[in-house]
Every structure is written in C-alpha cells, then in structure tokens.
Amino acid sequence: MRVDLDGSGVDPAIVAAALAPDDTPEIEHRVDGTVLETRVERGSVGGLRSTIDDYVVNLGVAMRVAERVGGVKGVTDMNGVE
C-alpha cells in the first residue's frame, strides 16, 4: 500500500512512527520522500482484510495527530529525528 502525502503538510516519517507501535512482524513501513509505503503479509484473506481495515483507521488517526503536532519541538520521527 502506498500513500502519497505530498501537499498534505504531514511528515510521512512521523505518521510511520505513530503507526509503528501497532505493527506486527508481518507489517513493514518505508518512507520514500512524501510517500509512506506499507507492506503487509498475512496467511489468509480474512486476516489481511482485518489488518488493512485496522491500518486504515490507525492511518487516519496518525495523520490527524501529525497535522496537529507538525513542527512541535520534541516530536520525533521513527529515526529519532526532530
């Protein structure tokens, strides 16, 4: 899944960091410029559907939080960069 956040004012690295605590070993995030790329592997279609559904809800929350805290001192991305 690829989400291009160009023009949104949201730092994709902060969104990825916000999503990371809910990740399972089958979920990987990668940031490429303004694009947040997420790879999900599941053993069944039902499991994949549930994971993607949860991910999309969490993504919406993470983006709203990132919009509100963008540029706030002390907020770091998943690499610890402020």
PyMOL Python script that loads the backbone (N, CA, C, O; Angstrom):
from pymol import cmd

cmd.read_pdbstr("""\
ATOM      1  N   MET A   1       0.847  -1.149   0.000  1.00  0.00           N
ATOM      2  CA  MET A   1       0.000   0.000   0.000  1.00  0.00           C
ATOM      3  C   MET A   1       0.906   1.230   0.000  1.00  0.00           C
ATOM      4  O   MET A   1       1.856   1.309   0.780  1.00  0.00           O
ATOM      5  N   ARG A   2       0.608   2.184  -0.877  1.00  0.00           N
ATOM      6  CA  ARG A   2       1.395   3.415  -0.951  1.00  0.00           C
ATOM      7  C   ARG A   2       0.477   4.603  -0.719  1.00  0.00           C
ATOM      8  O   ARG A   2      -0.579   4.716  -1.341  1.00  0.00           O
ATOM      9  N   VAL A   3       0.891   5.492   0.189  1.00  0.00           N
ATOM     10  CA  VAL A   3       0.131   6.700   0.473  1.00  0.00           C
ATOM     11  C   VAL A   3       1.046   7.884   0.216  1.00  0.00           C
ATOM     12  O   VAL A   3       2.056   8.049   0.900  1.00  0.00           O
ATOM     13  N   ASP A   4       0.700   8.715  -0.773  1.00  0.00           N
ATOM     14  CA  ASP A   4       1.498   9.902  -1.086  1.00  0.00           C
ATOM     15  C   ASP A   4       0.934  11.074  -0.302  1.00  0.00           C
ATOM     16  O   ASP A   4      -0.202  11.491  -0.529  1.00  0.00           O
ATOM     17  N   LEU A   5       1.728  11.604   0.620  1.00  0.00           N
ATOM     18  CA  LEU A   5       1.285  12.678   1.500  1.00  0.00           C
ATOM     19  C   LEU A   5       1.713  14.049   0.995  1.00  0.00           C
ATOM     20  O   LEU A   5       1.635  15.032   1.733  1.00  0.00           O
ATOM     21  N   ASP A   6       2.165  14.126  -0.257  1.00  0.00           N
ATOM     22  CA  ASP A   6       2.585  15.397  -0.840  1.00  0.00           C
ATOM     23  C   ASP A   6       1.435  16.399  -0.779  1.00  0.00           C
ATOM     24  O   ASP A   6       0.309  16.094  -1.171  1.00  0.00           O
ATOM     25  N   GLY A   7       1.731  17.581  -0.287  1.00  0.00           N
ATOM     26  CA  GLY A   7       0.728  18.636  -0.216  1.00  0.00           C
ATOM     27  C   GLY A   7      -0.170  18.561   1.003  1.00  0.00           C
ATOM     28  O   GLY A   7      -0.993  19.450   1.219  1.00  0.00           O
ATOM     29  N   SER A   8      -0.026  17.514   1.804  1.00  0.00           N
ATOM     30  CA  SER A   8      -0.887  17.366   2.982  1.00  0.00           C
ATOM     31  C   SER A   8      -0.349  18.129   4.185  1.00  0.00           C
ATOM     32  O   SER A   8      -1.076  18.374   5.147  1.00  0.00           O
ATOM     33  N   GLY A   9       0.929  18.504   4.126  1.00  0.00           N
ATOM     34  CA  GLY A   9       1.547  19.165   5.269  1.00  0.00           C
ATOM     35  C   GLY A   9       1.930  18.196   6.370  1.00  0.00           C
ATOM     36  O   GLY A   9       2.338  18.610   7.455  1.00  0.00           O
ATOM     37  N   VAL A  10       1.801  16.910   6.095  1.00  0.00           N
ATOM     38  CA  VAL A  10       2.091  15.878   7.087  1.00  0.00           C
ATOM     39  C   VAL A  10       3.400  15.192   6.725  1.00  0.00           C
ATOM     40  O   VAL A  10       3.616  14.816   5.572  1.00  0.00           O
ATOM     41  N   ASP A  11       4.272  15.031   7.716  1.00  0.00           N
ATOM     42  CA  ASP A  11       5.550  14.349   7.518  1.00  0.00           C
ATOM     43  C   ASP A  11       5.308  12.836   7.559  1.00  0.00           C
ATOM     44  O   ASP A  11       4.890  12.313   8.592  1.00  0.00           O
ATOM     45  N   PRO A  12       5.562  12.128   6.454  1.00  0.00           N
ATOM     46  CA  PRO A  12       5.296  10.690   6.439  1.00  0.00           C
ATOM     47  C   PRO A  12       6.116   9.911   7.470  1.00  0.00           C
ATOM     48  O   PRO A  12       5.678   8.856   7.930  1.00  0.00           O
ATOM     49  N   ALA A  13       7.288  10.409   7.836  1.00  0.00           N
ATOM     50  CA  ALA A  13       8.100   9.717   8.841  1.00  0.00           C
ATOM     51  C   ALA A  13       7.424   9.773  10.212  1.00  0.00           C
ATOM     52  O   ALA A  13       7.502   8.813  10.978  1.00  0.00           O
ATOM     53  N   ILE A  14       6.766  10.883  10.525  1.00  0.00           N
ATOM     54  CA  ILE A  14       6.042  10.989  11.793  1.00  0.00           C
ATOM     55  C   ILE A  14       4.825  10.069  11.777  1.00  0.00           C
ATOM     56  O   ILE A  14       4.511   9.437  12.785  1.00  0.00           O
ATOM     57  N   VAL A  15       4.144   9.991  10.645  1.00  0.00           N
ATOM     58  CA  VAL A  15       2.997   9.081  10.524  1.00  0.00           C
ATOM     59  C   VAL A  15       3.462   7.637  10.706  1.00  0.00           C
ATOM     60  O   VAL A  15       2.818   6.866  11.418  1.00  0.00           O
ATOM     61  N   ALA A  16       4.567   7.267  10.074  1.00  0.00           N
ATOM     62  CA  ALA A  16       5.100   5.906  10.208  1.00  0.00           C
ATOM     63  C   ALA A  16       5.458   5.605  11.662  1.00  0.00           C
ATOM     64  O   ALA A  16       5.195   4.508  12.156  1.00  0.00           O
ATOM     65  N   ALA A  17       6.058   6.581  12.342  1.00  0.00           N
ATOM     66  CA  ALA A  17       6.417   6.391  13.749  1.00  0.00           C
ATOM     67  C   ALA A  17       5.173   6.220  14.615  1.00  0.00           C
ATOM     68  O   ALA A  17       5.179   5.438  15.566  1.00  0.00           O
ATOM     69  N   ALA A  18       4.113   6.945  14.289  1.00  0.00           N
ATOM     70  CA  ALA A  18       2.864   6.826  15.045  1.00  0.00           C
ATOM     71  C   ALA A  18       2.205   5.466  14.824  1.00  0.00           C
ATOM     72  O   ALA A  18       1.555   4.940  15.727  1.00  0.00           O
ATOM     73  N   LEU A  19       2.367   4.903  13.646  1.00  0.00           N
ATOM     74  CA  LEU A  19       1.776   3.601  13.331  1.00  0.00           C
ATOM     75  C   LEU A  19       2.583   2.435  13.899  1.00  0.00           C
ATOM     76  O   LEU A  19       2.025   1.371  14.165  1.00  0.00           O
ATOM     77  N   ALA A  20       3.872   2.622  14.084  1.00  0.00           N
ATOM     78  CA  ALA A  20       4.789   1.539  14.443  1.00  0.00           C
ATOM     79  C   ALA A  20       4.402   0.748  15.697  1.00  0.00           C
ATOM     80  O   ALA A  20       4.561  -0.472  15.693  1.00  0.00           O
ATOM     81  N   PRO A  21       3.902   1.375  16.772  1.00  0.00           N
ATOM     82  CA  PRO A  21       3.585   0.573  17.966  1.00  0.00           C
ATOM     83  C   PRO A  21       2.539  -0.518  17.730  1.00  0.00           C
ATOM     84  O   PRO A  21       2.528  -1.519  18.446  1.00  0.00           O
ATOM     85  N   ASP A  22       1.673  -0.344  16.751  1.00  0.00           N
ATOM     86  CA  ASP A  22       0.642  -1.348  16.468  1.00  0.00           C
ATOM     87  C   ASP A  22       1.085  -2.388  15.448  1.00  0.00           C
ATOM     88  O   ASP A  22       0.331  -3.310  15.135  1.00  0.00           O
ATOM     89  N   ASP A  23       2.291  -2.249  14.932  1.00  0.00           N
ATOM     90  CA  ASP A  23       2.768  -3.179  13.909  1.00  0.00           C
ATOM     91  C   ASP A  23       2.998  -4.572  14.477  1.00  0.00           C
ATOM     92  O   ASP A  23       3.393  -4.747  15.630  1.00  0.00           O
ATOM     93  N   THR A  24       2.737  -5.546  13.629  1.00  0.00           N
ATOM     94  CA  THR A  24       3.091  -6.928  13.927  1.00  0.00           C
ATOM     95  C   THR A  24       4.315  -7.252  13.072  1.00  0.00           C
ATOM     96  O   THR A  24       4.684  -6.452  12.213  1.00  0.00           O
ATOM     97  N   PRO A  25       4.951  -8.401  13.285  1.00  0.00           N
ATOM     98  CA  PRO A  25       6.115  -8.747  12.462  1.00  0.00           C
ATOM     99  C   PRO A  25       5.812  -8.813  10.962  1.00  0.00           C
ATOM    100  O   PRO A  25       6.728  -8.754  10.141  1.00  0.00           O
ATOM    101  N   GLU A  26       4.536  -8.935  10.605  1.00  0.00           N
ATOM    102  CA  GLU A  26       4.155  -9.034   9.195  1.00  0.00           C
ATOM    103  C   GLU A  26       3.943  -7.675   8.531  1.00  0.00           C
ATOM    104  O   GLU A  26       3.571  -7.617   7.359  1.00  0.00           O
ATOM    105  N   ILE A  27       4.176  -6.577   9.264  1.00  0.00           N
ATOM    106  CA  ILE A  27       3.957  -5.227   8.731  1.00  0.00           C
ATOM    107  C   ILE A  27       5.287  -4.485   8.686  1.00  0.00           C
ATOM    108  O   ILE A  27       6.030  -4.464   9.667  1.00  0.00           O
ATOM    109  N   GLU A  28       5.577  -3.878   7.541  1.00  0.00           N
ATOM    110  CA  GLU A  28       6.797  -3.077   7.374  1.00  0.00           C
ATOM    111  C   GLU A  28       6.424  -1.728   6.777  1.00  0.00           C
ATOM    112  O   GLU A  28       5.582  -1.647   5.883  1.00  0.00           O
ATOM    113  N   HIS A  29       7.058  -0.666   7.280  1.00  0.00           N
ATOM    114  CA  HIS A  29       6.863   0.676   6.726  1.00  0.00           C
ATOM    115  C   HIS A  29       8.163   1.146   6.095  1.00  0.00           C
ATOM    116  O   HIS A  29       9.252   0.818   6.566  1.00  0.00           O
ATOM    117  N   ARG A  30       8.035   1.915   5.027  1.00  0.00           N
ATOM    118  CA  ARG A  30       9.195   2.539   4.382  1.00  0.00           C
ATOM    119  C   ARG A  30       8.742   3.913   3.918  1.00  0.00           C
ATOM    120  O   ARG A  30       7.651   4.070   3.371  1.00  0.00           O
ATOM    121  N   VAL A  31       9.598   4.909   4.145  1.00  0.00           N
ATOM    122  CA  VAL A  31       9.305   6.269   3.699  1.00  0.00           C
ATOM    123  C   VAL A  31      10.228   6.598   2.542  1.00  0.00           C
ATOM    124  O   VAL A  31      11.442   6.414   2.628  1.00  0.00           O
ATOM    125  N   ASP A  32       9.643   7.084   1.459  1.00  0.00           N
ATOM    126  CA  ASP A  32      10.391   7.494   0.269  1.00  0.00           C
ATOM    127  C   ASP A  32       9.888   8.878  -0.125  1.00  0.00           C
ATOM    128  O   ASP A  32       8.891   9.010  -0.835  1.00  0.00           O
ATOM    129  N   GLY A  33      10.591   9.904   0.342  1.00  0.00           N
ATOM    130  CA  GLY A  33      10.151  11.275   0.069  1.00  0.00           C
ATOM    131  C   GLY A  33       8.840  11.554   0.765  1.00  0.00           C
ATOM    132  O   GLY A  33       8.767  11.520   1.994  1.00  0.00           O
ATOM    133  N   THR A  34       7.803  11.830  -0.007  1.00  0.00           N
ATOM    134  CA  THR A  34       6.482  12.118   0.567  1.00  0.00           C
ATOM    135  C   THR A  34       5.594  10.881   0.618  1.00  0.00           C
ATOM    136  O   THR A  34       4.428  10.966   1.002  1.00  0.00           O
ATOM    137  N   VAL A  35       6.140   9.740   0.234  1.00  0.00           N
ATOM    138  CA  VAL A  35       5.346   8.509   0.156  1.00  0.00           C
ATOM    139  C   VAL A  35       5.621   7.609   1.362  1.00  0.00           C
ATOM    140  O   VAL A  35       6.772   7.325   1.696  1.00  0.00           O
ATOM    141  N   LEU A  36       4.543   7.171   2.002  1.00  0.00           N
ATOM    142  CA  LEU A  36       4.623   6.160   3.046  1.00  0.00           C
ATOM    143  C   LEU A  36       4.187   4.845   2.409  1.00  0.00           C
ATOM    144  O   LEU A  36       3.048   4.702   1.962  1.00  0.00           O
ATOM    145  N   GLU A  37       5.097   3.904   2.376  1.00  0.00           N
ATOM    146  CA  GLU A  37       4.803   2.599   1.778  1.00  0.00           C
ATOM    147  C   GLU A  37       4.720   1.566   2.894  1.00  0.00           C
ATOM    148  O   GLU A  37       5.618   1.465   3.729  1.00  0.00           O
ATOM    149  N   THR A  38       3.649   0.812   2.898  1.00  0.00           N
ATOM    150  CA  THR A  38       3.443  -0.205   3.923  1.00  0.00           C
ATOM    151  C   THR A  38       3.235  -1.551   3.251  1.00  0.00           C
ATOM    152  O   THR A  38       2.457  -1.681   2.306  1.00  0.00           O
ATOM    153  N   ARG A  39       3.940  -2.537   3.752  1.00  0.00           N
ATOM    154  CA  ARG A  39       3.836  -3.904   3.226  1.00  0.00           C
ATOM    155  C   ARG A  39       3.242  -4.777   4.322  1.00  0.00           C
ATOM    156  O   ARG A  39       3.722  -4.778   5.456  1.00  0.00           O
ATOM    157  N   VAL A  40       2.203  -5.515   3.979  1.00  0.00           N
ATOM    158  CA  VAL A  40       1.526  -6.385   4.939  1.00  0.00           C
ATOM    159  C   VAL A  40       1.467  -7.793   4.369  1.00  0.00           C
ATOM    160  O   VAL A  40       1.087  -7.987   3.215  1.00  0.00           O
ATOM    161  N   GLU A  41       1.840  -8.768   5.174  1.00  0.00           N
ATOM    162  CA  GLU A  41       1.709 -10.175   4.787  1.00  0.00           C
ATOM    163  C   GLU A  41       0.826 -10.862   5.811  1.00  0.00           C
ATOM    164  O   GLU A  41       1.005 -10.679   7.015  1.00  0.00           O
ATOM    165  N   ARG A  42      -0.109 -11.639   5.344  1.00  0.00           N
ATOM    166  CA  ARG A  42      -0.983 -12.416   6.219  1.00  0.00           C
ATOM    167  C   ARG A  42      -1.200 -13.784   5.590  1.00  0.00           C
ATOM    168  O   ARG A  42      -1.075 -13.948   4.377  1.00  0.00           O
ATOM    169  N   GLY A  43      -1.525 -14.758   6.420  1.00  0.00           N
ATOM    170  CA  GLY A  43      -1.718 -16.121   5.951  1.00  0.00           C
ATOM    171  C   GLY A  43      -3.079 -16.397   5.343  1.00  0.00           C
ATOM    172  O   GLY A  43      -3.301 -17.453   4.751  1.00  0.00           O
ATOM    173  N   SER A  44      -3.991 -15.445   5.490  1.00  0.00           N
ATOM    174  CA  SER A  44      -5.330 -15.654   4.934  1.00  0.00           C
ATOM    175  C   SER A  44      -5.895 -14.327   4.444  1.00  0.00           C
ATOM    176  O   SER A  44      -5.460 -13.256   4.868  1.00  0.00           O
ATOM    177  N   VAL A  45      -6.859 -14.414   3.556  1.00  0.00           N
ATOM    178  CA  VAL A  45      -7.512 -13.209   3.042  1.00  0.00           C
ATOM    179  C   VAL A  45      -8.249 -12.492   4.173  1.00  0.00           C
ATOM    180  O   VAL A  45      -8.220 -11.264   4.256  1.00  0.00           O
ATOM    181  N   GLY A  46      -8.906 -13.257   5.040  1.00  0.00           N
ATOM    182  CA  GLY A  46      -9.618 -12.655   6.169  1.00  0.00           C
ATOM    183  C   GLY A  46      -8.681 -11.909   7.098  1.00  0.00           C
ATOM    184  O   GLY A  46      -9.002 -10.818   7.569  1.00  0.00           O
ATOM    185  N   GLY A  47      -7.516 -12.500   7.364  1.00  0.00           N
ATOM    186  CA  GLY A  47      -6.522 -11.839   8.204  1.00  0.00           C
ATOM    187  C   GLY A  47      -5.989 -10.575   7.560  1.00  0.00           C
ATOM    188  O   GLY A  47      -5.783  -9.564   8.231  1.00  0.00           O
ATOM    189  N   LEU A  48      -5.767 -10.638   6.251  1.00  0.00           N
ATOM    190  CA  LEU A  48      -5.292  -9.463   5.515  1.00  0.00           C
ATOM    191  C   LEU A  48      -6.336  -8.357   5.560  1.00  0.00           C
ATOM    192  O   LEU A  48      -6.011  -7.191   5.788  1.00  0.00           O
ATOM    193  N   ARG A  49      -7.580  -8.728   5.344  1.00  0.00           N
ATOM    194  CA  ARG A  49      -8.662  -7.736   5.364  1.00  0.00           C
ATOM    195  C   ARG A  49      -8.755  -7.053   6.731  1.00  0.00           C
ATOM    196  O   ARG A  49      -8.877  -5.830   6.801  1.00  0.00           O
ATOM    197  N   SER A  50      -8.698  -7.819   7.805  1.00  0.00           N
ATOM    198  CA  SER A  50      -8.763  -7.249   9.152  1.00  0.00           C
ATOM    199  C   SER A  50      -7.591  -6.323   9.421  1.00  0.00           C
ATOM    200  O   SER A  50      -7.760  -5.242   9.987  1.00  0.00           O
ATOM    201  N   THR A  51      -6.400  -6.749   9.014  1.00  0.00           N
ATOM    202  CA  THR A  51      -5.203  -5.941   9.229  1.00  0.00           C
ATOM    203  C   THR A  51      -5.279  -4.634   8.460  1.00  0.00           C
ATOM    204  O   THR A  51      -4.968  -3.576   9.006  1.00  0.00           O
ATOM    205  N   ILE A  52      -5.688  -4.693   7.197  1.00  0.00           N
ATOM    206  CA  ILE A  52      -5.789  -3.481   6.379  1.00  0.00           C
ATOM    207  C   ILE A  52      -6.857  -2.553   6.937  1.00  0.00           C
ATOM    208  O   ILE A  52      -6.665  -1.337   6.964  1.00  0.00           O
ATOM    209  N   ASP A  53      -7.977  -3.107   7.381  1.00  0.00           N
ATOM    210  CA  ASP A  53      -9.041  -2.294   7.970  1.00  0.00           C
ATOM    211  C   ASP A  53      -8.520  -1.545   9.197  1.00  0.00           C
ATOM    212  O   ASP A  53      -8.733  -0.339   9.323  1.00  0.00           O
ATOM    213  N   ASP A  54      -7.844  -2.250  10.097  1.00  0.00           N
ATOM    214  CA  ASP A  54      -7.263  -1.608  11.282  1.00  0.00           C
ATOM    215  C   ASP A  54      -6.228  -0.564  10.887  1.00  0.00           C
ATOM    216  O   ASP A  54      -6.180   0.523  11.462  1.00  0.00           O
ATOM    217  N   TYR A  55      -5.404  -0.900   9.905  1.00  0.00           N
ATOM    218  CA  TYR A  55      -4.348   0.010   9.456  1.00  0.00           C
ATOM    219  C   TYR A  55      -4.937   1.320   8.933  1.00  0.00           C
ATOM    220  O   TYR A  55      -4.437   2.397   9.260  1.00  0.00           O
ATOM    221  N   VAL A  56      -5.984   1.238   8.132  1.00  0.00           N
ATOM    222  CA  VAL A  56      -6.578   2.448   7.551  1.00  0.00           C
ATOM    223  C   VAL A  56      -7.159   3.341   8.650  1.00  0.00           C
ATOM    224  O   VAL A  56      -7.022   4.563   8.586  1.00  0.00           O
ATOM    225  N   VAL A  57      -7.796   2.754   9.642  1.00  0.00           N
ATOM    226  CA  VAL A  57      -8.309   3.542  10.769  1.00  0.00           C
ATOM    227  C   VAL A  57      -7.149   4.207  11.503  1.00  0.00           C
ATOM    228  O   VAL A  57      -7.194   5.406  11.779  1.00  0.00           O
ATOM    229  N   ASN A  58      -6.104   3.430  11.822  1.00  0.00           N
ATOM    230  CA  ASN A  58      -4.941   3.973  12.522  1.00  0.00           C
ATOM    231  C   ASN A  58      -4.227   5.034  11.689  1.00  0.00           C
ATOM    232  O   ASN A  58      -3.726   6.016  12.237  1.00  0.00           O
ATOM    233  N   LEU A  59      -4.178   4.847  10.378  1.00  0.00           N
ATOM    234  CA  LEU A  59      -3.555   5.825   9.493  1.00  0.00           C
ATOM    235  C   LEU A  59      -4.286   7.163   9.582  1.00  0.00           C
ATOM    236  O   LEU A  59      -3.649   8.214   9.656  1.00  0.00           O
ATOM    237  N   GLY A  60      -5.603   7.130   9.575  1.00  0.00           N
ATOM    238  CA  GLY A  60      -6.380   8.363   9.697  1.00  0.00           C
ATOM    239  C   GLY A  60      -6.091   9.091  10.995  1.00  0.00           C
ATOM    240  O   GLY A  60      -5.930  10.311  11.002  1.00  0.00           O
ATOM    241  N   VAL A  61      -6.026   8.352  12.094  1.00  0.00           N
ATOM    242  CA  VAL A  61      -5.718   8.952  13.393  1.00  0.00           C
ATOM    243  C   VAL A  61      -4.303   9.514  13.387  1.00  0.00           C
ATOM    244  O   VAL A  61      -4.082  10.640  13.835  1.00  0.00           O
ATOM    245  N   ALA A  62      -3.343   8.742  12.885  1.00  0.00           N
ATOM    246  CA  ALA A  62      -1.947   9.188  12.850  1.00  0.00           C
ATOM    247  C   ALA A  62      -1.790  10.453  12.017  1.00  0.00           C
ATOM    248  O   ALA A  62      -1.019  11.341  12.380  1.00  0.00           O
ATOM    249  N   MET A  63      -2.506  10.541  10.913  1.00  0.00           N
ATOM    250  CA  MET A  63      -2.403  11.740  10.071  1.00  0.00           C
ATOM    251  C   MET A  63      -2.998  12.958  10.773  1.00  0.00           C
ATOM    252  O   MET A  63      -2.442  14.053  10.685  1.00  0.00           O
ATOM    253  N   ARG A  64      -4.120  12.780  11.468  1.00  0.00           N
ATOM    254  CA  ARG A  64      -4.707  13.912  12.196  1.00  0.00           C
ATOM    255  C   ARG A  64      -3.782  14.385  13.308  1.00  0.00           C
ATOM    256  O   ARG A  64      -3.627  15.588  13.520  1.00  0.00           O
ATOM    257  N   VAL A  65      -3.167  13.445  14.017  1.00  0.00           N
ATOM    258  CA  VAL A  65      -2.224  13.813  15.076  1.00  0.00           C
ATOM    259  C   VAL A  65      -1.010  14.513  14.480  1.00  0.00           C
ATOM    260  O   VAL A  65      -0.565  15.535  15.004  1.00  0.00           O
ATOM    261  N   ALA A  66      -0.469  13.973  13.386  1.00  0.00           N
ATOM    262  CA  ALA A  66       0.712  14.574  12.747  1.00  0.00           C
ATOM    263  C   ALA A  66       0.413  15.986  12.257  1.00  0.00           C
ATOM    264  O   ALA A  66       1.282  16.856  12.324  1.00  0.00           O
ATOM    265  N   GLU A  67      -0.798  16.230  11.766  1.00  0.00           N
ATOM    266  CA  GLU A  67      -1.180  17.580  11.341  1.00  0.00           C
ATOM    267  C   GLU A  67      -1.137  18.546  12.512  1.00  0.00           C
ATOM    268  O   GLU A  67      -0.711  19.692  12.363  1.00  0.00           O
ATOM    269  N   ARG A  68      -1.574  18.089  13.669  1.00  0.00           N
ATOM    270  CA  ARG A  68      -1.653  18.964  14.839  1.00  0.00           C
ATOM    271  C   ARG A  68      -0.299  19.199  15.498  1.00  0.00           C
ATOM    272  O   ARG A  68      -0.074  20.266  16.070  1.00  0.00           O
ATOM    273  N   VAL A  69       0.603  18.229  15.429  1.00  0.00           N
ATOM    274  CA  VAL A  69       1.895  18.364  16.109  1.00  0.00           C
ATOM    275  C   VAL A  69       3.028  18.726  15.166  1.00  0.00           C
ATOM    276  O   VAL A  69       4.165  18.885  15.610  1.00  0.00           O
ATOM    277  N   GLY A  70       2.751  18.861  13.888  1.00  0.00           N
ATOM    278  CA  GLY A  70       3.802  19.195  12.922  1.00  0.00           C
ATOM    279  C   GLY A  70       4.596  20.411  13.370  1.00  0.00           C
ATOM    280  O   GLY A  70       4.032  21.476  13.622  1.00  0.00           O
ATOM    281  N   GLY A  71       5.899  20.245  13.467  1.00  0.00           N
ATOM    282  CA  GLY A  71       6.766  21.351  13.844  1.00  0.00           C
ATOM    283  C   GLY A  71       6.846  21.607  15.339  1.00  0.00           C
ATOM    284  O   GLY A  71       7.522  22.545  15.760  1.00  0.00           O
ATOM    285  N   VAL A  72       6.174  20.798  16.155  1.00  0.00           N
ATOM    286  CA  VAL A  72       6.210  20.991  17.598  1.00  0.00           C
ATOM    287  C   VAL A  72       7.516  20.432  18.139  1.00  0.00           C
ATOM    288  O   VAL A  72       7.874  19.292  17.843  1.00  0.00           O
ATOM    289  N   LYS A  73       8.230  21.226  18.931  1.00  0.00           N
ATOM    290  CA  LYS A  73       9.502  20.788  19.487  1.00  0.00           C
ATOM    291  C   LYS A  73       9.297  19.545  20.350  1.00  0.00           C
ATOM    292  O   LYS A  73       8.367  19.476  21.153  1.00  0.00           O
ATOM    293  N   GLY A  74      10.173  18.574  20.169  1.00  0.00           N
ATOM    294  CA  GLY A  74      10.117  17.344  20.935  1.00  0.00           C
ATOM    295  C   GLY A  74       9.432  16.197  20.213  1.00  0.00           C
ATOM    296  O   GLY A  74       9.480  15.060  20.681  1.00  0.00           O
ATOM    297  N   VAL A  75       8.797  16.473  19.082  1.00  0.00           N
ATOM    298  CA  VAL A  75       8.153  15.422  18.300  1.00  0.00           C
ATOM    299  C   VAL A  75       9.183  14.866  17.332  1.00  0.00           C
ATOM    300  O   VAL A  75       9.789  15.617  16.568  1.00  0.00           O
ATOM    301  N   THR A  76       9.385  13.549  17.360  1.00  0.00           N
ATOM    302  CA  THR A  76      10.407  12.939  16.515  1.00  0.00           C
ATOM    303  C   THR A  76       9.806  11.894  15.594  1.00  0.00           C
ATOM    304  O   THR A  76       8.733  11.349  15.854  1.00  0.00           O
ATOM    305  N   ASP A  77      10.532  11.626  14.497  1.00  0.00           N
ATOM    306  CA  ASP A  77      10.103  10.569  13.585  1.00  0.00           C
ATOM    307  C   ASP A  77      10.647   9.236  14.086  1.00  0.00           C
ATOM    308  O   ASP A  77      11.228   9.174  15.169  1.00  0.00           O
ATOM    309  N   MET A  78      10.464   8.156  13.300  1.00  0.00           N
ATOM    310  CA  MET A  78      10.863   6.831  13.754  1.00  0.00           C
ATOM    311  C   MET A  78      12.375   6.651  13.842  1.00  0.00           C
ATOM    312  O   MET A  78      12.840   5.638  14.363  1.00  0.00           O
ATOM    313  N   ASN A  79      13.152   7.612  13.345  1.00  0.00           N
ATOM    314  CA  ASN A  79      14.609   7.563  13.459  1.00  0.00           C
ATOM    315  C   ASN A  79      15.113   8.456  14.582  1.00  0.00           C
ATOM    316  O   ASN A  79      16.320   8.626  14.755  1.00  0.00           O
ATOM    317  N   GLY A  80      14.184   9.026  15.348  1.00  0.00           N
ATOM    318  CA  GLY A  80      14.566   9.903  16.443  1.00  0.00           C
ATOM    319  C   GLY A  80      14.935  11.303  15.996  1.00  0.00           C
ATOM    320  O   GLY A  80      15.517  12.064  16.769  1.00  0.00           O
ATOM    321  N   VAL A  81      14.605  11.660  14.750  1.00  0.00           N
ATOM    322  CA  VAL A  81      14.923  12.984  14.219  1.00  0.00           C
ATOM    323  C   VAL A  81      13.776  13.925  14.534  1.00  0.00           C
ATOM    324  O   VAL A  81      12.615  13.619  14.262  1.00  0.00           O
ATOM    325  N   GLU A  82      14.110  15.071  15.108  1.00  0.00           N
ATOM    326  CA  GLU A  82      13.098  16.058  15.466  1.00  0.00           C
ATOM    327  C   GLU A  82      12.741  16.930  14.300  1.00  0.00           C
ATOM    328  O   GLU A  82      11.900  17.819  14.428  1.00  0.00           O
TER     329      GLU A  82
END
""", "prot")
cmd.dss("prot")
cmd.show_as("cartoon", "prot")
cmd.util.cbc("prot")
cmd.orient("prot")
